[in-house]
Amino acid sequence: MYKESSFSNPTKSTERIASLDALRGFAMLGILIMNIQSFSMIGAAYVNPLAFGEFTGANRLIWILSHIFADQKFMPIFAMLFGAGIVLMSERFALKGKSATALHYRRMFWLIIFGLMHAYMLWYGDILFTYAICGMLVFPLRKLTTKWLLIIGLAIFSISSFLYLFFGWSIPYWSSEVLTHNVNSWLPPKAAILNEIANYQGNWQQQMVSRIPRAYFIQTTMFFMKVVWKTIGLMLIGMAFFKCGVFSARRTKRFYLKGIVSALIFGFPLVIFGIVTNFNANWSFEYSMFFGSQFNYWGSIFVSFGYISFIMIIFKAKRLNKIIQSFSAIGRTALSNYLLQTIICTTIFYGHGLGLFAKANRIEQTVIILVVWAFQLFISTVYLKYFRYGPFEWLWRSLSYNKIQAFKK
């Protein structure tokens, strides 16, 4: 039997795959473009732009651009990288003749705890819980060939679409009570909007009135209808991409150029077509919630691959090194930066801080995004000059290994 403490030393900088860190950092910054809408506006506004807030002029343009370039574009990269990380850790243990199974499931257990605390105490939009559950489920499949990982990944990813199309088709058979409840969730009445605003502009305890039900809904109903299938599918695709060298910049420049072309030919046109059809349907629940959402669901896969390809080309070219290094610093402290975004934004928007919830339009949200990006890029780069891990990475690793890890360099 081996002693697990022999694997508790920090991953050396020379052992890290720099392209993975850079890509993770790029995605980490990108997710704030969409997450800030959940931080600053009522929940319905995230899926239905007509549910709340000014939607003319620059505000409308910003929403369109964020939908085309950001909505569901960065989360796939994160999920794929999470799958890649599972394979990477397993392979490193295998090279030493050891199994990573026990460590992996401890890591996922503690990530579940982090996710539950994050979702119910700070912000309902948490993704850590989902990644942990899905990470447990995909682990046994990590040794499959690239071909089968892609096939199974795409098949599982498709399940959500079948469910959405089925429920969209079944709407005429819903009871009036069920239909009214769902329509009111999609386009809340004024009283519900005012109640949600009052809760988030209130103190921490008052925020729980709105936060707990929504977090529970995401981790139950939405989890089984969409999130679990999408995340597992993407993690398996990420495992395949890692095995064939996509994430380590080992593929040819021509391969990555094809990835960018696929985003331009298939990804962006699909997303834009979805926007047009949804506006033509006046963002009605009956169309936009189910049928209209599928254009972005599938188009985003191509766009995400285009983003991955773009970052890999920059990395291979050895140009813009300072930008890549800054992305890498964010990527190496991704968990801490993800939670830091929550801490910063809830302090700005919720009642225990500045209380700007429902007061910042999309133009003002964009300004806040840029400020947060600048701060995170600066602080992450400086921080890593003195410390091995981000604070939450250090805590997660110490708990997973049952041993306090070295913190300072």
The 8 nearest C-alpha neighbors of each residue, nearest first, counted from 0:
[[1, 2, 3, 97, 98, 96, 5, 4],
 [2, 0, 3, 97, 5, 4, 6, 96],
 [1, 3, 4, 5, 0, 6, 7, 97],
 [2, 4, 5, 6, 1, 7, 400, 102],
 [3, 5, 7, 6, 2, 400, 402, 8],
 [4, 6, 3, 7, 2, 8, 1, 400],
 [7, 5, 4, 3, 8, 2, 9, 400],
 [8, 6, 4, 5, 400, 9, 3, 404],
 [7, 9, 6, 10, 5, 404, 4, 405],
 [10, 8, 11, 7, 405, 404, 387, 6],
 [11, 9, 14, 12, 8, 15, 13, 7],
 [10, 12, 14, 13, 9, 15, 8, 387],
 [11, 13, 15, 14, 10, 16, 17, 9],
 [12, 14, 11, 15, 16, 10, 17, 9],
 [15, 13, 11, 12, 10, 16, 17, 9],
 [16, 14, 12, 13, 17, 11, 10, 20],
 [17, 15, 19, 18, 14, 247, 20, 13],
 [16, 18, 20, 19, 15, 21, 327, 247],
 [17, 19, 21, 20, 16, 247, 22, 246],
 [20, 18, 22, 17, 21, 16, 246, 23],
 [19, 21, 330, 327, 23, 17, 18, 22],
 [22, 20, 327, 326, 18, 24, 23, 19],
 [23, 21, 25, 19, 24, 20, 18, 26],
 [22, 24, 330, 20, 26, 25, 21, 27],
 [330, 25, 23, 326, 329, 27, 21, 22],
 [24, 26, 22, 23, 27, 28, 326, 21],
 [27, 25, 29, 73, 23, 24, 28, 30],
 [28, 26, 24, 29, 25, 30, 23, 333],
 [27, 29, 26, 25, 30, 31, 24, 372],
 [28, 30, 26, 31, 27, 32, 73, 25],
 [29, 31, 32, 28, 27, 73, 33, 34],
 [30, 32, 34, 33, 29, 35, 28, 368],
 [33, 31, 30, 29, 34, 35, 69, 368],
 [34, 32, 31, 35, 36, 30, 70, 69],
 [35, 33, 31, 37, 36, 32, 30, 38],
 [34, 36, 38, 37, 33, 31, 39, 32],
 [35, 37, 39, 34, 38, 40, 33, 45],
 [38, 36, 34, 35, 39, 40, 42, 45],
 [37, 39, 35, 36, 40, 344, 34, 345],
 [38, 40, 356, 36, 37, 357, 348, 35],
 [41, 39, 357, 36, 37, 38, 356, 42],
 [42, 40, 43, 44, 37, 195, 192, 196],
 [41, 43, 44, 45, 37, 40, 46, 36],
 [44, 42, 45, 41, 185, 46, 47, 50],
 [45, 43, 47, 50, 48, 42, 46, 51],
 [44, 46, 43, 47, 42, 36, 37, 48],
 [45, 47, 44, 43, 48, 185, 288, 42],
 [48, 46, 44, 49, 50, 45, 43, 185],
 [49, 47, 44, 50, 46, 45, 51, 54],
 [50, 48, 47, 51, 44, 54, 282, 52],
 [51, 49, 44, 186, 47, 48, 43, 187],
 [52, 50, 44, 49, 48, 53, 41, 40],
 [51, 53, 54, 360, 50, 49, 357, 40],
 [52, 54, 55, 58, 360, 51, 59, 361],
 [55, 53, 59, 58, 52, 56, 49, 48],
 [56, 54, 59, 58, 53, 57, 60, 52],
 [55, 57, 59, 58, 60, 54, 61, 53],
 [58, 56, 60, 59, 61, 55, 362, 361],
 [59, 57, 61, 361, 60, 56, 54, 55],
 [58, 60, 54, 55, 62, 57, 56, 61],
 [59, 61, 57, 63, 62, 58, 64, 56],
 [62, 60, 64, 58, 63, 59, 65, 57],
 [61, 63, 65, 59, 60, 64, 66, 58],
 [64, 62, 60, 66, 61, 65, 67, 59],
 [63, 65, 67, 61, 66, 62, 68, 60],
 [66, 64, 69, 62, 68, 67, 63, 61],
 [67, 65, 70, 63, 64, 69, 68, 62],
 [68, 66, 64, 65, 69, 270, 63, 271],
 [67, 69, 65, 66, 64, 70, 72, 302],
 [70, 68, 65, 72, 66, 67, 71, 73],
 [69, 71, 66, 72, 33, 65, 68, 67],
 [72, 70, 74, 73, 299, 69, 75, 296],
 [73, 71, 69, 303, 299, 70, 74, 75],
 [74, 72, 26, 76, 75, 30, 71, 29],
 [73, 75, 77, 76, 71, 72, 78, 30],
 [76, 74, 78, 77, 73, 79, 72, 233],
 [75, 77, 79, 73, 74, 78, 80, 303],
 [78, 76, 80, 74, 75, 79, 81, 73],
 [77, 79, 81, 75, 234, 80, 76, 233],
 [237, 80, 78, 234, 82, 76, 233, 81],
 [79, 81, 83, 77, 82, 78, 237, 84],
 [82, 80, 78, 84, 79, 83, 77, 234],
 [83, 81, 234, 238, 237, 79, 85, 80],
 [82, 84, 238, 80, 237, 86, 241, 81],
 [85, 83, 87, 81, 82, 86, 80, 88],
 [86, 84, 82, 88, 83, 87, 89, 81],
 [85, 87, 89, 83, 84, 88, 90, 141],
 [88, 86, 84, 90, 89, 85, 83, 91],
 [87, 89, 91, 85, 90, 86, 84, 92],
 [90, 88, 86, 92, 99, 87, 91, 93],
 [89, 91, 93, 87, 92, 88, 86, 94],
 [92, 90, 88, 94, 93, 89, 87, 95],
 [91, 93, 97, 89, 95, 90, 94, 98],
 [92, 94, 96, 90, 95, 97, 91, 89],
 [95, 93, 91, 92, 96, 90, 97, 89],
 [96, 94, 93, 92, 97, 91, 98, 90],
 [95, 97, 93, 94, 92, 98, 91, 1],
 [98, 96, 92, 93, 95, 99, 94, 1],
 [97, 99, 100, 92, 93, 96, 89, 101],
 [98, 100, 102, 89, 101, 92, 103, 97],
 [99, 101, 103, 102, 98, 104, 89, 138],
 [102, 100, 104, 103, 99, 105, 98, 106],
 [101, 103, 105, 99, 100, 104, 106, 399],
 [104, 102, 106, 100, 105, 101, 99, 107],
 [103, 105, 107, 106, 101, 102, 108, 100],
 [104, 106, 108, 102, 399, 107, 103, 101],
 [107, 105, 103, 399, 104, 109, 108, 102],
 [106, 108, 131, 110, 104, 105, 109, 111],
 [109, 107, 105, 111, 110, 106, 104, 112],
 [108, 110, 112, 111, 106, 107, 113, 105],
 [109, 111, 107, 113, 112, 108, 131, 114],
 [110, 112, 128, 114, 108, 109, 113, 131],
 [111, 113, 109, 115, 110, 114, 116, 108],
 [114, 112, 110, 116, 111, 115, 117, 109],
 [113, 115, 128, 127, 111, 117, 112, 116],
 [116, 114, 118, 112, 117, 113, 119, 111],
 [115, 117, 113, 114, 120, 119, 118, 112],
 [116, 118, 114, 121, 115, 120, 119, 113],
 [119, 117, 123, 122, 125, 115, 116, 121],
 [118, 120, 116, 211, 117, 121, 115, 123],
 [119, 121, 116, 117, 118, 122, 207, 115],
 [122, 120, 117, 118, 119, 123, 341, 116],
 [123, 121, 118, 124, 117, 125, 119, 120],
 [122, 124, 118, 214, 125, 210, 119, 213],
 [123, 125, 122, 118, 126, 214, 37, 34],
 [126, 124, 118, 123, 127, 114, 117, 122],
 [125, 127, 129, 128, 130, 124, 114, 118],
 [128, 126, 114, 130, 129, 125, 131, 110],
 [129, 127, 114, 111, 131, 130, 126, 132],
 [128, 130, 126, 132, 127, 131, 133, 227],
 [131, 129, 127, 133, 128, 132, 134, 126],
 [130, 132, 107, 134, 128, 129, 133, 111],
 [133, 131, 135, 129, 134, 130, 128, 136],
 [132, 134, 136, 130, 135, 131, 231, 129],
 [135, 133, 131, 137, 132, 136, 130, 138],
 [134, 136, 132, 133, 138, 137, 131, 104],
 [135, 137, 133, 134, 138, 132, 139, 231],
 [138, 136, 134, 140, 139, 135, 133, 231],
 [137, 139, 140, 141, 135, 136, 134, 85],
 [138, 140, 137, 141, 136, 142, 135, 143],
 [141, 139, 138, 137, 142, 143, 148, 235],
 [140, 142, 138, 143, 139, 86, 137, 238],
 [143, 141, 140, 144, 139, 86, 138, 148],
 [144, 142, 141, 140, 148, 147, 145, 146],
 [143, 145, 146, 147, 148, 142, 239, 242],
 [144, 146, 239, 148, 147, 149, 242, 143],
 [145, 147, 149, 144, 148, 150, 239, 143],
 [148, 146, 150, 149, 144, 145, 151, 143],
 [147, 149, 145, 151, 235, 146, 150, 239],
 [150, 148, 152, 236, 146, 147, 151, 153],
 [151, 149, 147, 153, 152, 148, 154, 146],
 [150, 152, 154, 148, 153, 149, 147, 155],
 [151, 153, 232, 235, 149, 155, 236, 154],
 [152, 154, 156, 150, 155, 151, 232, 149],
 [155, 153, 151, 157, 152, 156, 150, 158],
 [156, 154, 232, 157, 152, 158, 153, 228],
 [155, 157, 232, 229, 153, 228, 154, 158],
 [158, 156, 154, 155, 160, 159, 153, 161],
 [159, 157, 161, 155, 160, 156, 228, 162],
 [158, 160, 225, 162, 161, 157, 228, 163],
 [161, 159, 163, 157, 162, 158, 164, 293],
 [160, 162, 164, 158, 159, 163, 165, 157],
 [161, 163, 165, 159, 160, 164, 166, 158],
 [164, 162, 160, 289, 166, 165, 161, 167],
 [163, 165, 167, 161, 162, 166, 160, 168],
 [164, 166, 162, 168, 163, 167, 161, 169],
 [167, 165, 169, 163, 168, 164, 162, 170],
 [166, 168, 164, 289, 165, 169, 170, 163],
 [167, 169, 165, 166, 170, 164, 171, 163],
 [168, 170, 166, 167, 172, 171, 165, 173],
 [171, 169, 173, 172, 167, 168, 166, 285],
 [172, 170, 169, 173, 168, 174, 167, 178],
 [171, 173, 170, 169, 174, 168, 175, 178],
 [174, 172, 170, 171, 178, 177, 175, 169],
 [173, 175, 177, 176, 178, 172, 171, 179],
 [174, 176, 178, 177, 179, 173, 180, 172],
 [177, 175, 179, 174, 178, 180, 173, 181],
 [178, 176, 180, 174, 179, 175, 173, 181],
 [177, 179, 175, 181, 180, 176, 182, 173],
 [180, 178, 182, 176, 181, 177, 175, 183],
 [179, 181, 177, 183, 178, 182, 176, 184],
 [182, 180, 184, 178, 183, 179, 185, 177],
 [181, 183, 185, 179, 184, 180, 186, 178],
 [184, 182, 187, 186, 180, 181, 185, 179],
 [183, 185, 181, 182, 187, 186, 180, 43],
 [184, 186, 182, 183, 43, 187, 181, 284],
 [185, 187, 183, 50, 184, 182, 188, 43],
 [188, 186, 183, 184, 191, 185, 192, 189],
 [189, 187, 191, 190, 192, 183, 186, 184],
 [188, 190, 192, 191, 193, 187, 194, 186],
 [189, 191, 193, 192, 188, 194, 187, 195],
 [192, 190, 194, 189, 188, 193, 187, 195],
 [193, 191, 189, 195, 194, 190, 196, 187],
 [192, 194, 196, 190, 195, 191, 197, 189],
 [193, 195, 191, 197, 192, 196, 190, 198],
 [196, 194, 198, 192, 197, 193, 191, 209],
 [195, 197, 193, 199, 198, 194, 200, 192],
 [198, 196, 200, 194, 195, 199, 201, 193],
 [199, 197, 206, 201, 195, 205, 196, 200],
 [200, 198, 206, 201, 349, 196, 197, 350],
 [199, 201, 350, 197, 354, 349, 198, 196],
 [202, 200, 350, 198, 199, 205, 197, 206],
 [201, 203, 351, 350, 205, 204, 206, 200],
 [204, 202, 206, 205, 351, 207, 201, 350],
 [205, 203, 207, 206, 202, 208, 201, 198],
 [204, 206, 202, 207, 198, 203, 201, 208],
 [207, 205, 199, 198, 203, 208, 204, 209],
 [206, 208, 210, 205, 204, 209, 211, 203],
 [209, 207, 206, 205, 210, 211, 198, 212],
 [208, 210, 207, 206, 211, 212, 195, 198],
 [209, 211, 207, 213, 123, 212, 208, 214],
 [210, 212, 214, 207, 213, 119, 209, 215],
 [213, 211, 215, 214, 210, 209, 216, 208],
 [214, 212, 216, 215, 210, 211, 217, 123],
 [215, 213, 123, 217, 211, 216, 212, 118],
 [214, 216, 218, 212, 213, 217, 211, 219],
 [217, 215, 213, 219, 220, 214, 218, 212],
 [218, 216, 221, 214, 215, 219, 222, 220],
 [217, 219, 222, 215, 216, 214, 221, 220],
 [218, 220, 222, 216, 217, 221, 215, 223],
 [221, 219, 216, 222, 223, 224, 217, 218],
 [222, 220, 217, 224, 223, 225, 219, 226],
 [221, 223, 226, 219, 218, 227, 220, 224],
 [224, 222, 221, 220, 225, 227, 219, 226],
 [223, 225, 221, 222, 220, 159, 226, 162],
 [226, 224, 159, 221, 222, 228, 223, 227],
 [225, 227, 222, 229, 228, 230, 221, 223],
 [226, 228, 230, 222, 229, 225, 223, 231],
 [229, 227, 156, 231, 155, 230, 226, 225],
 [228, 230, 156, 226, 232, 227, 231, 225],
 [229, 231, 233, 227, 232, 228, 226, 234],
 [232, 230, 234, 228, 233, 133, 229, 227],
 [231, 233, 152, 156, 155, 229, 235, 230],
 [232, 234, 236, 230, 79, 235, 231, 78],
 [235, 233, 82, 79, 237, 231, 78, 236],
 [236, 234, 152, 238, 237, 232, 233, 148],
 [235, 237, 233, 239, 149, 238, 152, 234],
 [79, 236, 238, 234, 240, 82, 83, 235],
 [239, 237, 83, 235, 82, 241, 236, 240],
 [240, 238, 145, 236, 242, 237, 241, 148],
 [241, 239, 237, 245, 243, 238, 242, 236],
 [240, 242, 238, 244, 83, 239, 243, 246],
 [243, 241, 239, 240, 244, 238, 145, 245],
 [242, 244, 240, 241, 245, 239, 145, 250],
 [243, 245, 249, 241, 247, 242, 246, 250],
 [244, 246, 240, 247, 248, 241, 243, 250],
 [247, 245, 241, 248, 244, 19, 240, 18],
 [246, 248, 244, 249, 18, 245, 19, 16],
 [249, 247, 311, 246, 250, 245, 315, 244],
 [250, 248, 244, 247, 245, 251, 246, 243],
 [251, 249, 248, 245, 244, 254, 252, 255],
 [252, 250, 254, 253, 249, 255, 248, 256],
 [251, 253, 255, 254, 256, 312, 250, 315],
 [252, 254, 256, 251, 255, 257, 250, 258],
 [255, 253, 251, 257, 252, 256, 250, 258],
 [254, 256, 308, 258, 252, 257, 253, 259],
 [257, 255, 253, 259, 258, 254, 252, 260],
 [258, 256, 260, 254, 255, 259, 261, 253],
 [259, 257, 255, 305, 261, 256, 260, 308],
 [258, 260, 305, 256, 262, 257, 261, 308],
 [259, 261, 257, 263, 262, 258, 264, 256],
 [262, 260, 258, 264, 259, 263, 265, 257],
 [261, 263, 266, 302, 301, 305, 259, 260],
 [262, 264, 260, 261, 267, 265, 266, 259],
 [265, 263, 261, 262, 260, 266, 268, 267],
 [264, 266, 262, 261, 268, 263, 267, 269],
 [267, 265, 298, 262, 301, 302, 269, 268],
 [266, 268, 270, 269, 263, 262, 271, 265],
 [269, 267, 271, 270, 266, 265, 272, 264],
 [270, 268, 272, 298, 266, 267, 294, 271],
 [269, 271, 295, 273, 267, 298, 272, 268],
 [270, 272, 274, 268, 273, 269, 267, 275],
 [273, 271, 269, 275, 274, 270, 268, 276],
 [272, 274, 294, 270, 276, 271, 275, 291],
 [275, 273, 271, 277, 272, 276, 278, 270],
 [274, 276, 272, 278, 273, 277, 279, 271],
 [277, 275, 279, 273, 278, 274, 280, 272],
 [278, 276, 280, 282, 274, 279, 275, 287],
 [277, 279, 281, 280, 275, 276, 282, 274],
 [278, 280, 276, 277, 281, 275, 282, 274],
 [279, 281, 277, 278, 282, 283, 276, 286],
 [282, 280, 278, 279, 283, 277, 287, 276],
 [281, 283, 277, 280, 287, 278, 284, 47],
 [284, 282, 281, 285, 286, 287, 280, 288],
 [283, 285, 288, 287, 286, 182, 185, 282],
 [286, 284, 283, 287, 288, 167, 289, 170],
 [287, 285, 290, 284, 283, 291, 288, 289],
 [288, 286, 291, 282, 284, 289, 283, 277],
 [287, 289, 284, 286, 292, 291, 285, 290],
 [288, 290, 163, 167, 287, 292, 291, 286],
 [291, 289, 286, 292, 293, 287, 164, 288],
 [290, 292, 287, 293, 286, 289, 277, 273],
 [293, 291, 290, 289, 294, 287, 295, 288],
 [294, 292, 296, 295, 291, 290, 297, 160],
 [293, 295, 273, 269, 296, 270, 297, 292],
 [294, 296, 270, 298, 293, 297, 299, 292],
 [297, 295, 293, 294, 299, 298, 292, 71],
 [298, 296, 299, 295, 300, 294, 293, 301],
 [297, 299, 266, 295, 269, 300, 270, 301],
 [298, 300, 302, 72, 297, 301, 295, 296],
 [301, 299, 303, 298, 302, 297, 304, 266],
 [300, 302, 266, 262, 304, 299, 303, 298],
 [303, 301, 262, 305, 299, 266, 304, 300],
 [304, 302, 306, 72, 300, 305, 301, 299],
 [303, 305, 307, 301, 302, 306, 258, 308],
 [304, 306, 259, 258, 302, 308, 262, 303],
 [307, 305, 309, 303, 308, 304, 302, 310],
 [308, 306, 304, 310, 305, 309, 303, 311],
 [307, 309, 255, 305, 311, 306, 310, 258],
 [308, 310, 306, 312, 311, 307, 305, 313],
 [309, 311, 313, 307, 312, 308, 314, 306],
 [312, 310, 314, 308, 248, 313, 309, 315],
 [313, 311, 315, 309, 314, 310, 316, 308],
 [314, 312, 310, 316, 311, 315, 318, 309],
 [313, 315, 311, 312, 317, 316, 310, 18],
 [316, 314, 312, 317, 313, 311, 248, 318],
 [315, 317, 313, 318, 314, 312, 311, 319],
 [318, 316, 314, 315, 320, 313, 319, 312],
 [319, 317, 320, 316, 313, 314, 315, 323],
 [318, 320, 322, 321, 323, 317, 313, 314],
 [319, 321, 323, 318, 322, 324, 317, 314],
 [322, 320, 324, 323, 319, 325, 318, 326],
 [321, 323, 325, 324, 320, 319, 326, 327],
 [324, 322, 320, 326, 325, 321, 21, 327],
 [325, 323, 327, 321, 322, 326, 320, 328],
 [324, 326, 322, 328, 327, 323, 376, 321],
 [327, 325, 24, 21, 323, 329, 324, 328],
 [328, 326, 21, 20, 330, 324, 325, 329],
 [327, 329, 325, 331, 330, 380, 326, 379],
 [330, 328, 24, 326, 332, 327, 331, 333],
 [24, 331, 329, 20, 23, 333, 327, 332],
 [330, 332, 328, 329, 333, 20, 327, 388],
 [331, 333, 389, 329, 330, 335, 334, 336],
 [334, 332, 330, 336, 335, 329, 331, 337],
 [335, 333, 337, 336, 332, 338, 392, 391],
 [334, 336, 391, 338, 337, 332, 333, 389],
 [335, 337, 339, 333, 338, 334, 332, 340],
 [338, 336, 334, 340, 339, 335, 333, 341],
 [337, 339, 341, 335, 340, 336, 342, 334],
 [340, 338, 336, 342, 341, 337, 335, 343],
 [339, 341, 343, 337, 338, 342, 344, 336],
 [342, 340, 338, 344, 339, 343, 345, 337],
 [341, 343, 339, 345, 340, 344, 346, 338],
 [344, 342, 340, 346, 341, 345, 339, 347],
 [345, 343, 347, 341, 346, 342, 340, 348],
 [344, 346, 348, 349, 347, 342, 343, 341],
 [347, 345, 352, 343, 344, 348, 349, 342],
 [348, 346, 344, 353, 345, 352, 349, 355],
 [347, 349, 355, 356, 354, 345, 346, 39],
 [350, 348, 354, 345, 200, 199, 351, 352],
 [349, 351, 200, 354, 201, 202, 352, 199],
 [350, 352, 202, 349, 203, 346, 354, 353],
 [353, 351, 346, 350, 354, 349, 347, 348],
 [352, 354, 347, 355, 348, 346, 350, 349],
 [353, 355, 350, 349, 348, 200, 352, 356],
 [354, 356, 348, 358, 353, 347, 357, 349],
 [355, 357, 348, 39, 358, 354, 349, 200],
 [358, 356, 40, 39, 359, 355, 196, 41],
 [357, 359, 355, 356, 360, 39, 40, 348],
 [360, 358, 363, 357, 364, 355, 361, 39],
 [359, 361, 363, 362, 364, 358, 52, 53],
 [362, 360, 364, 58, 363, 365, 359, 61],
 [363, 361, 365, 364, 360, 58, 366, 57],
 [362, 364, 366, 365, 360, 361, 359, 367],
 [363, 365, 361, 367, 362, 366, 360, 359],
 [366, 364, 368, 362, 363, 367, 361, 369],
 [365, 367, 363, 369, 368, 364, 370, 362],
 [366, 368, 364, 370, 365, 369, 371, 363],
 [369, 367, 365, 371, 366, 370, 372, 364],
 [368, 370, 372, 366, 367, 371, 373, 365],
 [369, 371, 367, 373, 372, 368, 374, 366],
 [370, 372, 374, 368, 373, 369, 375, 367],
 [373, 371, 369, 375, 374, 370, 376, 368],
 [374, 372, 370, 376, 371, 375, 369, 377],
 [373, 375, 371, 377, 372, 376, 378, 370],
 [376, 374, 372, 378, 377, 373, 379, 371],
 [375, 377, 373, 379, 374, 378, 325, 372],
 [378, 376, 374, 375, 380, 379, 373, 381],
 [377, 379, 375, 381, 380, 376, 382, 374],
 [380, 378, 382, 381, 376, 328, 377, 375],
 [379, 381, 328, 377, 378, 382, 383, 376],
 [380, 382, 378, 384, 379, 383, 377, 385],
 [381, 383, 379, 384, 380, 385, 378, 386],
 [384, 382, 386, 385, 381, 380, 379, 387],
 [383, 385, 382, 381, 386, 380, 408, 387],
 [384, 386, 383, 408, 382, 407, 387, 381],
 [387, 385, 407, 383, 408, 388, 406, 384],
 [386, 388, 406, 408, 407, 383, 385, 389],
 [389, 387, 393, 386, 392, 390, 332, 406],
 [388, 390, 332, 392, 391, 335, 393, 387],
 [391, 389, 393, 392, 388, 394, 335, 332],
 [392, 390, 394, 335, 393, 389, 395, 334],
 [393, 391, 389, 395, 394, 390, 388, 396],
 [392, 394, 390, 396, 391, 395, 388, 397],
 [393, 395, 391, 397, 392, 396, 398, 390],
 [396, 394, 392, 398, 393, 397, 391, 399],
 [395, 397, 399, 393, 398, 394, 392, 400],
 [398, 396, 403, 402, 394, 400, 404, 399],
 [397, 399, 401, 395, 396, 400, 394, 402],
 [400, 398, 396, 106, 105, 397, 401, 395],
 [399, 401, 402, 397, 398, 396, 7, 102],
 [402, 400, 398, 399, 397, 403, 396, 4],
 [401, 403, 397, 400, 404, 398, 7, 4],
 [402, 404, 397, 405, 401, 398, 400, 396],
 [405, 403, 397, 406, 402, 393, 396, 7],
 [404, 406, 407, 403, 9, 387, 8, 408],
 [405, 407, 387, 386, 404, 388, 408, 393],
 [406, 408, 386, 387, 385, 405, 388, 383],
 [407, 386, 385, 387, 406, 384, 405, 383]]
